[in-house]
Amino acid sequence: MADRTPGPWKAVYVGCSDWDLDGPTTQKDWTLAAAAPDLLEALQAMLEQFTKTPSTLKDSEARCKAHAAIAKATGEQA
């Protein structure tokens, strides 16, 4: 991911119901941003599956990072 702008990114309101990414961005940044809704949905589905089955993921660092990313994406975390 060296060819993408390092985060954190911030969405900013630019008027007329439009949002933009704050900071320098590349086409690859926009491609990643466009995929964000699908990535969020996939991550939520994965965590839901892992909570239904016995897994070492339950207390892992990856699980904590996934929950933090979901919270950030849904506005539950500043």
VEXRO-520086 format. One line per 3 residues: number of its first residue (from 1); their letters; for each residue x, y, z of N, C-alpha, C. Coordinates in steps of 0.001 Angstrom, whole numbers, padded with zeros to 6 digits. Layout:
<sites>
NUM) a) X/Y/Z/X/Y/Z/X/Y/Z  ...
</sites>
This chain:
<sites>
1) mad) 000813/-001193/000000/000000/000000/000000/000854/001254/000000  002104/001130/-000378/002994/002286/-000387/002575/003334/-001402  001794/002943/-002399/001396/003904/-003416/000075/004592/-003085
4) rtp) -000391/004436/-001849/-001594/005134/-001397/-001192/006165/-000354  -002016/007195/-000210/-001758/008230/000780/-001960/007637/002173  -000967/007746/003062/-001120/007181/004404/-002248/007878/005165
7) gpw) -002946/007122/005982/-004021/007685/006802/-003438/008360/008015  -004253/008867/008883/-005710/008768/008779/-006273/009781/007791  -007344/009381/007126/-008049/010281/006232/-009223/010873/006977
10) kav) -009725/011977/006473/-010902/012599/007074/-011824/013030/005953  -013090/012664/006048/-014072/013115/005069/-014518/014517/005470  -014560/015414/004503/-014978/016789/004781/-016134/017168/003865
13) yvg) -017081/017912/004414/-018240/018365/003647/-017839/019563/002809  -018079/019496/001511/-017682/020587/000626/-018886/021331/000049  -020066/021054/000553/-021275/021755/000118/-022047/020990/-000938
16) csd) -023302/021401/-001113/-024185/020788/-002118/-024285/019273/-001935  -024308/018824/-000702/-024417/017395/-000372/-023220/016581/-000854  -022081/017218/-001073/-020888/016515/-001525/-019858/016424/-000403
19) wdl) -019127/015324/-000403/-018056/015105/000557/-016767/014888/-000216  -015649/015191/000422/-014346/015005/-000191/-013405/014425/000863  -012310/013833/000423/-011295/013366/001356/-010335/014506/001626
22) dgp) -010044/014761/002893/-009127/015829/003279/-007702/015319/003151  -006896/016040/002428/-005502/015669/002256/-005223/015238/000830  -003956/015034/000515/-003613/014636/-000845/-004152/013239/-001131
25) ttq) -004704/013064/-002314/-005242/011757/-002668/-004820/011377/-004080  -004788/010103/-004322/-004463/009558/-005634/-005667/008773/-006141  -005591/008328/-007373/-006663/007499/-007921/-006819/006229/-007093
28) kdw) -005710/005673/-006618/-005786/004461/-005793/-006462/004755/-004456  -006282/005972/-003922/-006989/006360/-002694/-008495/006345/-002938  -008918/006921/-004072/-010347/006972/-004383/-010912/005588/-004627
31) tla) -010116/004716/-005237/-010560/003340/-005455/-010788/002643/-004118  -009872/002839/-003186/-010022/002270/-001847/-011241/002863/-001144  -011413/004167/-001235/-012559/004820/-000599/-013869/004317/-001191
34) aaa) -013903/004100/-002497/-015119/003600/-003142/-015457/002185/-002681  -014443/001416/-002330/-014660/000048/-001859/-015031/-000017/-000387  -014915/001096/000325/-015129/001100/001776/-016473/000508/002204
37) pdl) -017592/000838/001566/-018858/000228/002000/-018850/-001298/001887  -018271/-001816/000814/-018193/-003264/000652/-017252/-003889/001679  -016141/-003212/001940/-015197/-003706/002943/-015832/-003729/004331
40) lea) -016583/-002679/004663/-017262/-002621/005956/-018257/-003765/006083  -019066/-003972/005051/-020056/-005047/005084/-019394/-006418/005240  -018295/-006635/004524/-017584/-007908/004611/-016988/-008111/006004
43) lqa) -016419/-007075/006570/-015820/-007176/007900/-016885/-007457/008956  -018026/-006787/008852/-019121/-007036/009786/-019614/-008479/009670  -019752/-008985/008450/-020200/-010360/008241/-019195/-011365/008801
46) mle) -017902/-011091/008609/-016878/-011985/009138/-016927/-012038/010656  -017027/-010871/011298/-017076/-010866/012760/-018326/-011560/013282  -019434/-011390/012587/-020671/-012056/013000/-020504/-013576/012938
49) qft) -019872/-014068/011883/-019630/-015504/011761/-018711/-016010/012870  -017669/-015250/013176/-016724/-015684/014202/-017353/-015698/015595  -018332/-014851/015850/-018973/-014872/017169/-019930/-016050/017296
52) ktp) -020325/-016642/016184/-021241/-017789/016209/-020512/-019124/016312  -019211/-019127/016074/-018453/-020377/016098/-017259/-020240/017028  -016842/-021339/017645/-015648/-021282/018497/-014436/-020867/017659
55) stl) -013678/-019923/018176/-012534/-019431/017412/-011524/-018774/018330  -010279/-018859/017935/-009232/-018147/018674/-009291/-016667/018361  -010082/-016271/017371/-010204/-014865/017000/-010909/-014043/018071
58) kds) -011683/-014700/018946/-012506/-013975/019907/-011725/-012979/020752  -010504/-013279/021128/-009726/-012372/021969/-008475/-011862/021265  -008461/-011922/019972/-007246/-011572/019246/-007138/-010078/018964
61) ear) -005931/-009670/018644/-005673/-008281/018268/-006414/-007941/016968  -006494/-008920/016058/-007194/-008693/014790/-008675/-008399/015040  -009282/-009108/015964/-010689/-008869/016300/-010873/-007466/016859
64) cka) -009979/-007054/017733/-010055/-005710/018312/-009898/-004636/017233  -008975/-004858/016301/-008783/-003908/015211/-010014/-003859/014309  -010632/-005011/014079/-011833/-005060/013243/-012967/-004274/013904
67) haa) -013169/-004477/015194/-014213/-003731/015908/-013924/-002226/015888  -012667/-001848/016057/-012300/-000424/016028/-012545/000177/014651  -012225/-000569/013597/-012439/-000077/012242/-013930/000086/011943
70) iak) -014740/-000859/012400/-016186/-000778/012201/-016740/000416/012960  -016296/000616/014184/-016768/001753/014971/-016410/003070/014290  -015206/003161/013768/-014781/004382/013085/-015605/004605/011814
73) atg) -015853/003530/011066/-016581/003633/009805/-018056/003991/010024  -018598/003569/011154/-020024/003835/011415/-020242/005074/012265  -019163/005765/012646/-019296/006995/013414/-019465/006787/014899
76) eqa) -019265/005563/015362/-019364/005281/016789/-018126/005728/017537  -017078/006025/016795/-015804/006439/017384/-015315/007655/016630  -014828/008650/017356/-014319/009871/016692/-012989/009631/016049
</sites>
